[in-house]
Amino acid sequence: MKATTIQLDKDLVESLKSIREYPRQTYNELIEKMISVFQSVKKKNQYDEFLHKIQQSKMKELWDNDSDEAWEHA
């Protein structure tokens, strides 16, 4: 394994310590898990955005019509 040194604020290190799943969990393991969670959330958000875009045109079709507008002025 190739290793590097990074500088982190002491507050951030304390935050990392507080979210460990077990006492001997390394920062490397913790960061790998955080990256994995972030990537899965990002994929889910992309999927949700995709569905939203598809639904927009159908919703516009359903809501922007003459019969609905007639009810607004009734």
PQR file with spaces between the fields and no chain letter, atoms N, CA, C, O and H, PARSE charges and radii, in Angstrom:
ATOM       1  N    MET     1       0.841   -1.182    0.000 -0.4000 1.5000
ATOM       2  CA   MET     1       0.000    0.000    0.000 -0.0000 2.0000
ATOM       3  C    MET     1       0.884    1.243    0.000  0.5500 1.7000
ATOM       4  O    MET     1       1.816    1.364    0.796 -0.5500 1.4000
ATOM       5  N    LYS     2       0.577    2.150   -0.896 -0.4000 1.5000
ATOM       6  CA   LYS     2       1.272    3.427   -0.909 -0.0000 2.0000
ATOM       7  C    LYS     2       0.520    4.365    0.030  0.5500 1.7000
ATOM       8  O    LYS     2      -0.705    4.461   -0.032 -0.5500 1.4000
ATOM       9  H    LYS     2      -0.179    2.052   -1.543  0.4000 1.0000
ATOM      10  N    ALA     3       1.239    5.038    0.877 -0.4000 1.5000
ATOM      11  CA   ALA     3       0.610    5.942    1.840 -0.0000 2.0000
ATOM      12  C    ALA     3       1.092    7.365    1.615  0.5500 1.7000
ATOM      13  O    ALA     3       2.169    7.602    1.068 -0.5500 1.4000
ATOM      14  H    ALA     3       2.235    4.960    0.927  0.4000 1.0000
ATOM      15  N    THR     4       0.270    8.294    2.049 -0.4000 1.5000
ATOM      16  CA   THR     4       0.611    9.702    1.968 -0.0000 2.0000
ATOM      17  C    THR     4       0.189   10.370    3.269  0.5500 1.7000
ATOM      18  O    THR     4      -0.572    9.802    4.053 -0.5500 1.4000
ATOM      19  H    THR     4      -0.605    8.100    2.494  0.4000 1.0000
ATOM      20  N    THR     5       0.672   11.535    3.482 -0.4000 1.5000
ATOM      21  CA   THR     5       0.294   12.303    4.659 -0.0000 2.0000
ATOM      22  C    THR     5      -0.566   13.472    4.213  0.5500 1.7000
ATOM      23  O    THR     5      -0.218   14.199    3.283 -0.5500 1.4000
ATOM      24  H    THR     5       1.290   11.996    2.845  0.4000 1.0000
ATOM      25  N    ILE     6      -1.690   13.640    4.889 -0.4000 1.5000
ATOM      26  CA   ILE     6      -2.533   14.805    4.607 -0.0000 2.0000
ATOM      27  C    ILE     6      -2.734   15.573    5.903  0.5500 1.7000
ATOM      28  O    ILE     6      -2.709   14.998    6.991 -0.5500 1.4000
ATOM      29  H    ILE     6      -1.973   13.049    5.645  0.4000 1.0000
ATOM      30  N    GLN     7      -2.930   16.860    5.773 -0.4000 1.5000
ATOM      31  CA   GLN     7      -3.163   17.684    6.954 -0.0000 2.0000
ATOM      32  C    GLN     7      -4.661   17.907    7.118  0.5500 1.7000
ATOM      33  O    GLN     7      -5.359   18.280    6.175 -0.5500 1.4000
ATOM      34  H    GLN     7      -2.950   17.327    4.889  0.4000 1.0000
ATOM      35  N    LEU     8      -5.136   17.671    8.337 -0.4000 1.5000
ATOM      36  CA   LEU     8      -6.544   17.873    8.651 -0.0000 2.0000
ATOM      37  C    LEU     8      -6.653   18.773    9.867  0.5500 1.7000
ATOM      38  O    LEU     8      -5.803   18.737   10.758 -0.5500 1.4000
ATOM      39  H    LEU     8      -4.568   17.369    9.103  0.4000 1.0000
ATOM      40  N    ASP     9      -7.705   19.583    9.899 -0.4000 1.5000
ATOM      41  CA   ASP     9      -7.959   20.382   11.090 -0.0000 2.0000
ATOM      42  C    ASP     9      -8.226   19.452   12.269  0.5500 1.7000
ATOM      43  O    ASP     9      -8.795   18.373   12.101 -0.5500 1.4000
ATOM      44  H    ASP     9      -8.394   19.612    9.176  0.4000 1.0000
ATOM      45  N    LYS    10      -7.818   19.868   13.445 -0.4000 1.5000
ATOM      46  CA   LYS    10      -8.018   19.032   14.637 -0.0000 2.0000
ATOM      47  C    LYS    10      -9.495   18.768   14.888  0.5500 1.7000
ATOM      48  O    LYS    10      -9.860   17.686   15.346 -0.5500 1.4000
ATOM      49  H    LYS    10      -7.356   20.745   13.581  0.4000 1.0000
ATOM      50  N    ASP    11     -10.347   19.742   14.595 -0.4000 1.5000
ATOM      51  CA   ASP    11     -11.793   19.534   14.762 -0.0000 2.0000
ATOM      52  C    ASP    11     -12.303   18.425   13.844  0.5500 1.7000
ATOM      53  O    ASP    11     -13.163   17.632   14.228 -0.5500 1.4000
ATOM      54  H    ASP    11     -10.050   20.622   14.223  0.4000 1.0000
ATOM      55  N    LEU    12     -11.768   18.381   12.643 -0.4000 1.5000
ATOM      56  CA   LEU    12     -12.166   17.340   11.698 -0.0000 2.0000
ATOM      57  C    LEU    12     -11.709   15.965   12.187  0.5500 1.7000
ATOM      58  O    LEU    12     -12.451   14.989   12.083 -0.5500 1.4000
ATOM      59  H    LEU    12     -11.069   19.025   12.331  0.4000 1.0000
ATOM      60  N    VAL    13     -10.514   15.892   12.709 -0.4000 1.5000
ATOM      61  CA   VAL    13     -10.011   14.621   13.252 -0.0000 2.0000
ATOM      62  C    VAL    13     -10.913   14.153   14.392  0.5500 1.7000
ATOM      63  O    VAL    13     -11.222   12.965   14.494 -0.5500 1.4000
ATOM      64  H    VAL    13      -9.911   16.685   12.793  0.4000 1.0000
ATOM      65  N    GLU    14     -11.332   15.079   15.247 -0.4000 1.5000
ATOM      66  CA   GLU    14     -12.234   14.723   16.343 -0.0000 2.0000
ATOM      67  C    GLU    14     -13.577   14.234   15.805  0.5500 1.7000
ATOM      68  O    GLU    14     -14.160   13.290   16.339 -0.5500 1.4000
ATOM      69  H    GLU    14     -11.081   16.044   15.165  0.4000 1.0000
ATOM      70  N    SER    15     -14.060   14.871   14.759 -0.4000 1.5000
ATOM      71  CA   SER    15     -15.311   14.432   14.140 -0.0000 2.0000
ATOM      72  C    SER    15     -15.170   13.029   13.572  0.5500 1.7000
ATOM      73  O    SER    15     -16.067   12.199   13.720 -0.5500 1.4000
ATOM      74  H    SER    15     -13.587   15.638   14.324  0.4000 1.0000
ATOM      75  N    LEU    16     -14.046   12.767   12.923 -0.4000 1.5000
ATOM      76  CA   LEU    16     -13.800   11.430   12.381 -0.0000 2.0000
ATOM      77  C    LEU    16     -13.763   10.386   13.495  0.5500 1.7000
ATOM      78  O    LEU    16     -14.327    9.300   13.362 -0.5500 1.4000
ATOM      79  H    LEU    16     -13.317   13.441   12.803  0.4000 1.0000
ATOM      80  N    LYS    17     -13.097   10.727   14.587 -0.4000 1.5000
ATOM      81  CA   LYS    17     -13.039    9.806   15.728 -0.0000 2.0000
ATOM      82  C    LYS    17     -14.438    9.506   16.256  0.5500 1.7000
ATOM      83  O    LYS    17     -14.741    8.368   16.614 -0.5500 1.4000
ATOM      84  H    LYS    17     -12.639   11.609   14.696  0.4000 1.0000
ATOM      85  N    SER    18     -15.272   10.509   16.302 -0.4000 1.5000
ATOM      86  CA   SER    18     -16.601   10.333   16.888 -0.0000 2.0000
ATOM      87  C    SER    18     -17.545    9.501   16.027  0.5500 1.7000
ATOM      88  O    SER    18     -18.530    8.972   16.542 -0.5500 1.4000
ATOM      89  H    SER    18     -15.026   11.434   16.012  0.4000 1.0000
ATOM      90  N    ILE    19     -17.272    9.371   14.735 -0.4000 1.5000
ATOM      91  CA   ILE    19     -18.180    8.602   13.874 -0.0000 2.0000
ATOM      92  C    ILE    19     -17.658    7.204   13.540  0.5500 1.7000
ATOM      93  O    ILE    19     -18.248    6.495   12.725 -0.5500 1.4000
ATOM      94  H    ILE    19     -16.472    9.801   14.317  0.4000 1.0000
ATOM      95  N    ARG    20     -16.572    6.820   14.161 -0.4000 1.5000
ATOM      96  CA   ARG    20     -16.058    5.465   13.930 -0.0000 2.0000
ATOM      97  C    ARG    20     -17.114    4.432   14.305  0.5500 1.7000
ATOM      98  O    ARG    20     -17.901    4.632   15.230 -0.5500 1.4000
ATOM      99  H    ARG    20     -16.094    7.396   14.824  0.4000 1.0000
ATOM     100  N    GLU    21     -17.114    3.326   13.570 -0.4000 1.5000
ATOM     101  CA   GLU    21     -18.045    2.237   13.866 -0.0000 2.0000
ATOM     102  C    GLU    21     -17.502    1.322   14.956  0.5500 1.7000
ATOM     103  O    GLU    21     -18.267    0.652   15.649 -0.5500 1.4000
ATOM     104  H    GLU    21     -16.475    3.164   12.818  0.4000 1.0000
ATOM     105  N    TYR    22     -16.213    1.296   15.101 -0.4000 1.5000
ATOM     106  CA   TYR    22     -15.560    0.533   16.170 -0.0000 2.0000
ATOM     107  C    TYR    22     -14.250    1.236   16.501  0.5500 1.7000
ATOM     108  O    TYR    22     -13.678    1.918   15.650 -0.5500 1.4000
ATOM     109  H    TYR    22     -15.591    1.841   14.537  0.4000 1.0000
ATOM     110  N    PRO    23     -13.774    1.076   17.725 -0.5600 1.5000
ATOM     111  CA   PRO    23     -12.633    1.868   18.211  0.2800 2.0000
ATOM     112  C    PRO    23     -11.356    1.787   17.377  0.5500 1.7000
ATOM     113  O    PRO    23     -10.632    2.777   17.270 -0.5500 1.4000
ATOM     114  N    ARG    24     -11.070    0.643   16.793 -0.4000 1.5000
ATOM     115  CA   ARG    24      -9.815    0.504   16.056 -0.0000 2.0000
ATOM     116  C    ARG    24      -9.970    0.722   14.551  0.5500 1.7000
ATOM     117  O    ARG    24      -9.065    0.411   13.777 -0.5500 1.4000
ATOM     118  H    ARG    24     -11.658   -0.161   16.880  0.4000 1.0000
ATOM     119  N    GLN    25     -11.116    1.256   14.144 -0.4000 1.5000
ATOM     120  CA   GLN    25     -11.325    1.548   12.728 -0.0000 2.0000
ATOM     121  C    GLN    25     -10.354    2.650   12.301  0.5500 1.7000
ATOM     122  O    GLN    25     -10.265    3.701   12.936 -0.5500 1.4000
ATOM     123  H    GLN    25     -11.851    1.509   14.772  0.4000 1.0000
ATOM     124  N    THR    26      -9.636    2.387   11.220 -0.4000 1.5000
ATOM     125  CA   THR    26      -8.649    3.369   10.754 -0.0000 2.0000
ATOM     126  C    THR    26      -9.346    4.499    9.998  0.5500 1.7000
ATOM     127  O    THR    26     -10.471    4.354    9.519 -0.5500 1.4000
ATOM     128  H    THR    26      -9.708    1.533   10.705  0.4000 1.0000
ATOM     129  N    TYR    27      -8.646    5.622    9.909 -0.4000 1.5000
ATOM     130  CA   TYR    27      -9.193    6.732    9.128 -0.0000 2.0000
ATOM     131  C    TYR    27      -9.325    6.312    7.669  0.5500 1.7000
ATOM     132  O    TYR    27     -10.265    6.725    6.989 -0.5500 1.4000
ATOM     133  H    TYR    27      -7.733    5.740   10.298  0.4000 1.0000
ATOM     134  N    ASN    28      -8.412    5.511    7.191 -0.4000 1.5000
ATOM     135  CA   ASN    28      -8.463    5.022    5.813 -0.0000 2.0000
ATOM     136  C    ASN    28      -9.767    4.245    5.580  0.5500 1.7000
ATOM     137  O    ASN    28     -10.469    4.478    4.596 -0.5500 1.4000
ATOM     138  H    ASN    28      -7.648    5.176    7.743  0.4000 1.0000
ATOM     139  N    GLU    29     -10.083    3.316    6.503 -0.4000 1.5000
ATOM     140  CA   GLU    29     -11.318    2.536    6.376 -0.0000 2.0000
ATOM     141  C    GLU    29     -12.537    3.445    6.444  0.5500 1.7000
ATOM     142  O    GLU    29     -13.493    3.288    5.685 -0.5500 1.4000
ATOM     143  H    GLU    29      -9.513    3.128    7.303  0.4000 1.0000
ATOM     144  N    LEU    30     -12.483    4.380    7.348 -0.4000 1.5000
ATOM     145  CA   LEU    30     -13.602    5.296    7.532 -0.0000 2.0000
ATOM     146  C    LEU    30     -13.823    6.146    6.282  0.5500 1.7000
ATOM     147  O    LEU    30     -14.960    6.317    5.841 -0.5500 1.4000
ATOM     148  H    LEU    30     -11.706    4.508    7.964  0.4000 1.0000
ATOM     149  N    ILE    31     -12.765    6.669    5.723 -0.4000 1.5000
ATOM     150  CA   ILE    31     -12.881    7.507    4.520 -0.0000 2.0000
ATOM     151  C    ILE    31     -13.341    6.675    3.330  0.5500 1.7000
ATOM     152  O    ILE    31     -14.142    7.150    2.525 -0.5500 1.4000
ATOM     153  H    ILE    31     -11.842    6.530    6.081  0.4000 1.0000
ATOM     154  N    GLU    32     -12.852    5.447    3.202 -0.4000 1.5000
ATOM     155  CA   GLU    32     -13.320    4.573    2.116 -0.0000 2.0000
ATOM     156  C    GLU    32     -14.823    4.344    2.214  0.5500 1.7000
ATOM     157  O    GLU    32     -15.529    4.374    1.207 -0.5500 1.4000
ATOM     158  H    GLU    32     -12.201    5.061    3.856  0.4000 1.0000
ATOM     159  N    LYS    33     -15.307    4.114    3.432 -0.4000 1.5000
ATOM     160  CA   LYS    33     -16.742    3.893    3.624 -0.0000 2.0000
ATOM     161  C    LYS    33     -17.525    5.171    3.312  0.5500 1.7000
ATOM     162  O    LYS    33     -18.588    5.112    2.695 -0.5500 1.4000
ATOM     163  H    LYS    33     -14.733    4.089    4.251  0.4000 1.0000
ATOM     164  N    MET    34     -17.010    6.309    3.732 -0.4000 1.5000
ATOM     165  CA   MET    34     -17.679    7.576    3.460 -0.0000 2.0000
ATOM     166  C    MET    34     -17.778    7.819    1.955  0.5500 1.7000
ATOM     167  O    MET    34     -18.806    8.287    1.467 -0.5500 1.4000
ATOM     168  H    MET    34     -16.146    6.358    4.233  0.4000 1.0000
ATOM     169  N    ILE    35     -16.725    7.504    1.231 -0.4000 1.5000
ATOM     170  CA   ILE    35     -16.722    7.658   -0.227 -0.0000 2.0000
ATOM     171  C    ILE    35     -17.771    6.746   -0.851  0.5500 1.7000
ATOM     172  O    ILE    35     -18.508    7.163   -1.744 -0.5500 1.4000
ATOM     173  H    ILE    35     -15.890    7.123    1.628  0.4000 1.0000
ATOM     174  N    SER    36     -17.838    5.514   -0.386 -0.4000 1.5000
ATOM     175  CA   SER    36     -18.811    4.559   -0.900 -0.0000 2.0000
ATOM     176  C    SER    36     -20.241    5.052   -0.672  0.5500 1.7000
ATOM     177  O    SER    36     -21.075    4.988   -1.575 -0.5500 1.4000
ATOM     178  H    SER    36     -17.239    5.175    0.339  0.4000 1.0000
ATOM     179  N    VAL    37     -20.515    5.534    0.518 -0.4000 1.5000
ATOM     180  CA   VAL    37     -21.848    6.054    0.830 -0.0000 2.0000
ATOM     181  C    VAL    37     -22.156    7.269   -0.037  0.5500 1.7000
ATOM     182  O    VAL    37     -23.255    7.382   -0.578 -0.5500 1.4000
ATOM     183  H    VAL    37     -19.837    5.586    1.251  0.4000 1.0000
ATOM     184  N    PHE    38     -21.202    8.170   -0.171 -0.4000 1.5000
ATOM     185  CA   PHE    38     -21.389    9.364   -0.984 -0.0000 2.0000
ATOM     186  C    PHE    38     -21.705    8.991   -2.434  0.5500 1.7000
ATOM     187  O    PHE    38     -22.604    9.569   -3.044 -0.5500 1.4000
ATOM     188  H    PHE    38     -20.309    8.078    0.268  0.4000 1.0000
ATOM     189  N    GLN    39     -20.962    8.023   -2.983 -0.4000 1.5000
ATOM     190  CA   GLN    39     -21.186    7.622   -4.373 -0.0000 2.0000
ATOM     191  C    GLN    39     -22.570    7.011   -4.561  0.5500 1.7000
ATOM     192  O    GLN    39     -23.224    7.275   -5.570 -0.5500 1.4000
ATOM     193  H    GLN    39     -20.232    7.554   -2.487  0.4000 1.0000
ATOM     194  N    SER    40     -23.027    6.203   -3.611 -0.4000 1.5000
ATOM     195  CA   SER    40     -24.352    5.599   -3.754 -0.0000 2.0000
ATOM     196  C    SER    40     -25.450    6.657   -3.640  0.5500 1.7000
ATOM     197  O    SER    40     -26.452    6.581   -4.351 -0.5500 1.4000
ATOM     198  H    SER    40     -22.496    5.989   -2.792  0.4000 1.0000
ATOM     199  N    VAL    41     -25.275    7.636   -2.760 -0.4000 1.5000
ATOM     200  CA   VAL    41     -26.253    8.725   -2.643 -0.0000 2.0000
ATOM     201  C    VAL    41     -26.274    9.548   -3.928  0.5500 1.7000
ATOM     202  O    VAL    41     -27.338    9.944   -4.405 -0.5500 1.4000
ATOM     203  H    VAL    41     -24.461    7.697   -2.182  0.4000 1.0000
ATOM     204  N    LYS    42     -25.109    9.795   -4.472 -0.4000 1.5000
ATOM     205  CA   LYS    42     -25.015   10.575   -5.709 -0.0000 2.0000
ATOM     206  C    LYS    42     -25.731    9.848   -6.856  0.5500 1.7000
ATOM     207  O    LYS    42     -26.441   10.479   -7.639 -0.5500 1.4000
ATOM     208  H    LYS    42     -24.245    9.472   -4.084  0.4000 1.0000
ATOM     209  N    LYS    43     -25.547    8.526   -6.958 -0.4000 1.5000
ATOM     210  CA   LYS    43     -26.232    7.753   -7.998 -0.0000 2.0000
ATOM     211  C    LYS    43     -27.740    7.831   -7.806  0.5500 1.7000
ATOM     212  O    LYS    43     -28.482    8.003   -8.772 -0.5500 1.4000
ATOM     213  H    LYS    43     -24.970    8.014   -6.322  0.4000 1.0000
ATOM     214  N    LYS    44     -28.196    7.704   -6.563 -0.4000 1.5000
ATOM     215  CA   LYS    44     -29.628    7.762   -6.284 -0.0000 2.0000
ATOM     216  C    LYS    44     -30.177    9.126   -6.660  0.5500 1.7000
ATOM     217  O    LYS    44     -31.256    9.212   -7.245 -0.5500 1.4000
ATOM     218  H    LYS    44     -27.593    7.564   -5.777  0.4000 1.0000
ATOM     219  N    ASN    45     -29.463   10.189   -6.340 -0.4000 1.5000
ATOM     220  CA   ASN    45     -29.912   11.534   -6.684 -0.0000 2.0000
ATOM     221  C    ASN    45     -29.987   11.726   -8.191  0.5500 1.7000
ATOM     222  O    ASN    45     -30.903   12.381   -8.687 -0.5500 1.4000
ATOM     223  H    ASN    45     -28.586   10.119   -5.865  0.4000 1.0000
ATOM     224  N    GLN    46     -29.025   11.156   -8.930 -0.4000 1.5000
ATOM     225  CA   GLN    46     -29.046   11.262  -10.384 -0.0000 2.0000
ATOM     226  C    GLN    46     -30.278   10.543  -10.942  0.5500 1.7000
ATOM     227  O    GLN    46     -30.916   11.023  -11.879 -0.5500 1.4000
ATOM     228  H    GLN    46     -28.281   10.623   -8.527  0.4000 1.0000
ATOM     229  N    TYR    47     -30.607    9.377  -10.348 -0.4000 1.5000
ATOM     230  CA   TYR    47     -31.773    8.621  -10.782 -0.0000 2.0000
ATOM     231  C    TYR    47     -33.047    9.415  -10.490  0.5500 1.7000
ATOM     232  O    TYR    47     -33.942    9.488  -11.332 -0.5500 1.4000
ATOM     233  H    TYR    47     -30.089    8.987   -9.586  0.4000 1.0000
ATOM     234  N    ASP    48     -33.127   10.011   -9.296 -0.4000 1.5000
ATOM     235  CA   ASP    48     -34.296   10.813   -8.926 -0.0000 2.0000
ATOM     236  C    ASP    48     -34.454   12.010   -9.855  0.5500 1.7000
ATOM     237  O    ASP    48     -35.571   12.333  -10.259 -0.5500 1.4000
ATOM     238  H    ASP    48     -32.400    9.952   -8.612  0.4000 1.0000
ATOM     239  N    GLU    49     -33.358   12.666  -10.197 -0.4000 1.5000
ATOM     240  CA   GLU    49     -33.408   13.799  -11.116 -0.0000 2.0000
ATOM     241  C    GLU    49     -33.876   13.357  -12.501  0.5500 1.7000
ATOM     242  O    GLU    49     -34.646   14.059  -13.157 -0.5500 1.4000
ATOM     243  H    GLU    49     -32.451   12.403   -9.869  0.4000 1.0000
ATOM     244  N    PHE    50     -33.407   12.190  -12.938 -0.4000 1.5000
ATOM     245  CA   PHE    50     -33.814   11.637  -14.223 -0.0000 2.0000
ATOM     246  C    PHE    50     -35.330   11.404  -14.239  0.5500 1.7000
ATOM     247  O    PHE    50     -36.009   11.785  -15.192 -0.5500 1.4000
ATOM     248  H    PHE    50     -32.782   11.620  -12.405  0.4000 1.0000
ATOM     249  N    LEU    51     -35.854   10.779  -13.182 -0.4000 1.5000
ATOM     250  CA   LEU    51     -37.295   10.535  -13.106 -0.0000 2.0000
ATOM     251  C    LEU    51     -38.076   11.843  -13.074  0.5500 1.7000
ATOM     252  O    LEU    51     -39.124   11.961  -13.708 -0.5500 1.4000
ATOM     253  H    LEU    51     -35.303   10.470  -12.408  0.4000 1.0000
ATOM     254  N    HIS    52     -37.572   12.811  -12.345 -0.4000 1.5000
ATOM     255  CA   HIS    52     -38.238   14.103  -12.250 -0.0000 2.0000
ATOM     256  C    HIS    52     -38.338   14.761  -13.626  0.5500 1.7000
ATOM     257  O    HIS    52     -39.381   15.314  -13.977 -0.5500 1.4000
ATOM     258  H    HIS    52     -36.721   12.715  -11.830  0.4000 1.0000
ATOM     259  N    LYS    53     -37.266   14.703  -14.397 -0.4000 1.5000
ATOM     260  CA   LYS    53     -37.282   15.310  -15.742 -0.0000 2.0000
ATOM     261  C    LYS    53     -38.297   14.615  -16.638  0.5500 1.7000
ATOM     262  O    LYS    53     -39.017   15.266  -17.395 -0.5500 1.4000
ATOM     263  H    LYS    53     -36.420   14.254  -14.112  0.4000 1.0000
ATOM     264  N    ILE    54     -38.351   13.293  -16.549 -0.4000 1.5000
ATOM     265  CA   ILE    54     -39.312   12.544  -17.367 -0.0000 2.0000
ATOM     266  C    ILE    54     -40.738   12.919  -16.976  0.5500 1.7000
ATOM     267  O    ILE    54     -41.602   13.082  -17.837 -0.5500 1.4000
ATOM     268  H    ILE    54     -37.766   12.764  -15.934  0.4000 1.0000
ATOM     269  N    GLN    55     -40.977   13.053  -15.688 -0.4000 1.5000
ATOM     270  CA   GLN    55     -42.325   13.336  -15.195 -0.0000 2.0000
ATOM     271  C    GLN    55     -42.764   14.764  -15.500  0.5500 1.7000
ATOM     272  O    GLN    55     -43.963   15.024  -15.606 -0.5500 1.4000
ATOM     273  H    GLN    55     -40.275   12.920  -14.988  0.4000 1.0000
ATOM     274  N    GLN    56     -41.832   15.684  -15.641 -0.4000 1.5000
ATOM     275  CA   GLN    56     -42.190   17.088  -15.873 -0.0000 2.0000
ATOM     276  C    GLN    56     -43.071   17.263  -17.102  0.5500 1.7000
ATOM     277  O    GLN    56     -44.070   17.980  -17.053 -0.5500 1.4000
ATOM     278  H    GLN    56     -40.859   15.472  -15.554  0.4000 1.0000
ATOM     279  N    SER    57     -42.709   16.616  -18.198 -0.4000 1.5000
ATOM     280  CA   SER    57     -43.489   16.808  -19.422 -0.0000 2.0000
ATOM     281  C    SER    57     -44.891   16.221  -19.270  0.5500 1.7000
ATOM     282  O    SER    57     -45.862   16.809  -19.745 -0.5500 1.4000
ATOM     283  H    SER    57     -41.897   16.034  -18.238  0.4000 1.0000
ATOM     284  N    LYS    58     -45.001   15.083  -18.621 -0.4000 1.5000
ATOM     285  CA   LYS    58     -46.321   14.473  -18.408 -0.0000 2.0000
ATOM     286  C    LYS    58     -47.171   15.340  -17.475  0.5500 1.7000
ATOM     287  O    LYS    58     -48.364   15.521  -17.719 -0.5500 1.4000
ATOM     288  H    LYS    58     -44.211   14.605  -18.235  0.4000 1.0000
ATOM     289  N    MET    59     -46.572   15.871  -16.422 -0.4000 1.5000
ATOM     290  CA   MET    59     -47.312   16.725  -15.501 -0.0000 2.0000
ATOM     291  C    MET    59     -47.771   17.998  -16.211  0.5500 1.7000
ATOM     292  O    MET    59     -48.886   18.470  -15.988 -0.5500 1.4000
ATOM     293  H    MET    59     -45.603   15.723  -16.224  0.4000 1.0000
ATOM     294  N    LYS    60     -46.923   18.545  -17.053 -0.4000 1.5000
ATOM     295  CA   LYS    60     -47.306   19.741  -17.810 -0.0000 2.0000
ATOM     296  C    LYS    60     -48.504   19.411  -18.695  0.5500 1.7000
ATOM     297  O    LYS    60     -49.444   20.200  -18.800 -0.5500 1.4000
ATOM     298  H    LYS    60     -46.017   18.163  -17.235  0.4000 1.0000
ATOM     299  N    GLU    61     -48.465   18.249  -19.327 -0.4000 1.5000
ATOM     300  CA   GLU    61     -49.569   17.818  -20.188 -0.0000 2.0000
ATOM     301  C    GLU    61     -50.858   17.668  -19.378  0.5500 1.7000
ATOM     302  O    GLU    61     -51.932   18.061  -19.833 -0.5500 1.4000
ATOM     303  H    GLU    61     -47.701   17.608  -19.243  0.4000 1.0000
ATOM     304  N    LEU    62     -50.744   17.104  -18.191 -0.4000 1.5000
ATOM     305  CA   LEU    62     -51.929   16.872  -17.366 -0.0000 2.0000
ATOM     306  C    LEU    62     -52.498   18.161  -16.773  0.5500 1.7000
ATOM     307  O    LEU    62     -53.716   18.306  -16.670 -0.5500 1.4000
ATOM     308  H    LEU    62     -49.871   16.785  -17.822  0.4000 1.0000
ATOM     309  N    TRP    63     -51.648   19.080  -16.391 -0.4000 1.5000
ATOM     310  CA   TRP    63     -52.104   20.275  -15.679 -0.0000 2.0000
ATOM     311  C    TRP    63     -52.351   21.470  -16.578  0.5500 1.7000
ATOM     312  O    TRP    63     -53.180   22.319  -16.250 -0.5500 1.4000
ATOM     313  H    TRP    63     -50.659   18.963  -16.475  0.4000 1.0000
ATOM     314  N    ASP    64     -51.664   21.559  -17.685 -0.4000 1.5000
ATOM     315  CA   ASP    64     -51.849   22.707  -18.587 -0.0000 2.0000
ATOM     316  C    ASP    64     -52.864   22.354  -19.675  0.5500 1.7000
ATOM     317  O    ASP    64     -52.500   22.075  -20.817 -0.5500 1.4000
ATOM     318  H    ASP    64     -50.991   20.870  -17.951  0.4000 1.0000
ATOM     319  N    ASN    65     -54.127   22.371  -19.301 -0.4000 1.5000
ATOM     320  CA   ASN    65     -55.153   22.091  -20.304 -0.0000 2.0000
ATOM     321  C    ASN    65     -56.353   23.003  -20.069  0.5500 1.7000
ATOM     322  O    ASN    65     -56.509   23.585  -18.995 -0.5500 1.4000
ATOM     323  H    ASN    65     -54.423   22.598  -18.373  0.4000 1.0000
ATOM     324  N    ASP    66     -57.193   23.116  -21.091 -0.4000 1.5000
ATOM     325  CA   ASP    66     -58.317   24.063  -21.057 -0.0000 2.0000
ATOM     326  C    ASP    66     -59.339   23.729  -19.978  0.5500 1.7000
ATOM     327  O    ASP    66     -59.882   24.638  -19.350 -0.5500 1.4000
ATOM     328  H    ASP    66     -57.066   22.643  -21.963  0.4000 1.0000
ATOM     329  N    SER    67     -59.614   22.448  -19.748 -0.4000 1.5000
ATOM     330  CA   SER    67     -60.644   22.098  -18.768 -0.0000 2.0000
ATOM     331  C    SER    67     -60.218   22.479  -17.350  0.5500 1.7000
ATOM     332  O    SER    67     -61.054   22.902  -16.551 -0.5500 1.4000
ATOM     333  H    SER    67     -59.174   21.710  -20.258  0.4000 1.0000
ATOM     334  N    ASP    68     -58.956   22.338  -17.032 -0.4000 1.5000
ATOM     335  CA   ASP    68     -58.488   22.756  -15.706 -0.0000 2.0000
ATOM     336  C    ASP    68     -58.562   24.266  -15.557  0.5500 1.7000
ATOM     337  O    ASP    68     -58.930   24.772  -14.497 -0.5500 1.4000
ATOM     338  H    ASP    68     -58.277   21.994  -17.681  0.4000 1.0000
ATOM     339  N    GLU    69     -58.220   24.977  -16.600 -0.4000 1.5000
ATOM     340  CA   GLU    69     -58.262   26.441  -16.539 -0.0000 2.0000
ATOM     341  C    GLU    69     -59.694   26.930  -16.403  0.5500 1.7000
ATOM     342  O    GLU    69     -59.938   27.961  -15.776 -0.5500 1.4000
ATOM     343  H    GLU    69     -57.922   24.566  -17.462  0.4000 1.0000
ATOM     344  N    ALA    70     -60.636   26.210  -16.977 -0.4000 1.5000
ATOM     345  CA   ALA    70     -62.042   26.589  -16.847 -0.0000 2.0000
ATOM     346  C    ALA    70     -62.492   26.470  -15.392  0.5500 1.7000
ATOM     347  O    ALA    70     -63.270   27.299  -14.920 -0.5500 1.4000
ATOM     348  H    ALA    70     -60.438   25.372  -17.486  0.4000 1.0000
ATOM     349  N    TRP    71     -62.026   25.479  -14.694 -0.4000 1.5000
ATOM     350  CA   TRP    71     -62.363   25.313  -13.269 -0.0000 2.0000
ATOM     351  C    TRP    71     -61.767   26.410  -12.416  0.5500 1.7000
ATOM     352  O    TRP    71     -62.357   26.793  -11.406 -0.5500 1.4000
ATOM     353  H    TRP    71     -61.393   24.806  -15.077  0.4000 1.0000
ATOM     354  N    GLU    72     -60.614   26.924  -12.799 -0.4000 1.5000
ATOM     355  CA   GLU    72     -59.987   27.997  -12.029 -0.0000 2.0000
ATOM     356  C    GLU    72     -60.839   29.255  -12.027  0.5500 1.7000
ATOM     357  O    GLU    72     -60.810   30.026  -11.068 -0.5500 1.4000
ATOM     358  H    GLU    72     -60.135   26.613  -13.620  0.4000 1.0000
ATOM     359  N    HIS    73     -61.594   29.466  -13.091 -0.4000 1.5000
ATOM     360  CA   HIS    73     -62.388   30.702  -13.228 -0.0000 2.0000
ATOM     361  C    HIS    73     -63.857   30.470  -12.951  0.5500 1.7000
ATOM     362  O    HIS    73     -64.677   31.349  -13.215 -0.5500 1.4000
ATOM     363  H    HIS    73     -61.618   28.839  -13.870  0.4000 1.0000
ATOM     364  N    ALA    74     -64.209   29.315  -12.427 -0.4000 1.5000
ATOM     365  CA   ALA    74     -65.633   28.996  -12.169 -0.0000 2.0000
ATOM     366  C    ALA    74     -66.147   29.688  -10.931  0.5500 1.7000
ATOM     367  O    ALA    74     -67.314   29.529  -10.574 -0.5500 1.4000
ATOM     368  H    ALA    74     -63.543   28.601  -12.212  0.4000 1.0000
